[in-house]
Structures are given as C-alpha cells and as structure tokens.
Amino acid sequence: MQDVQNDIDALIREEKRLSAIECHDEAWTAGLLAGIEPDIIAETAISTALSELQREMGEDAAAALLDRMRDKLLGGEFCPDTRRH
C-alpha cells in the first residue's frame, strides 16, 4: 500500500514540475518578447527563487538548492542537447 502512495506522490510531484516548467517557459518568452536579455531574465528568476525558498524553508534549503543546481550544471544536465521536460 505504501508503494502505491509513493507512486501517486511521485506522479503528483512530476505533474507539478511539468506545470512549473510551462509557467516558466511562458514567462521567459514574455520577457524575451519585451526585449529583456536572457541573462537578466535568468538572474532575476534565480534571485526570486532563492529569496522565496529562503523565506519559506530557510537559508540551508536555499544553499542546498544552489549546490544541487551547480552539480547539475557541471554534470551537463542543462546542455541544449540533453534538456528534457
């Protein structure tokens, strides 16, 4: 029974992740169409995310996110050829 609940939780989390990607893609496109440079959009998105995460979950959670994202970046996860939604 616990495995079923874990599967359901994983599906819900994945659906939320995909929805978040869609929202961010729309915001990114809107920024580009408004003439905002990609580096400004990216820095603002990261700053907002870290501020909100720190406010909601604390500084350690924000630092842990930075560590995970750095590892993913250095591991090539964000290369255009490996980008996946």
Order of alpha helices (4+ residues) and beta strands (2+ residues): alpha-alpha-alpha
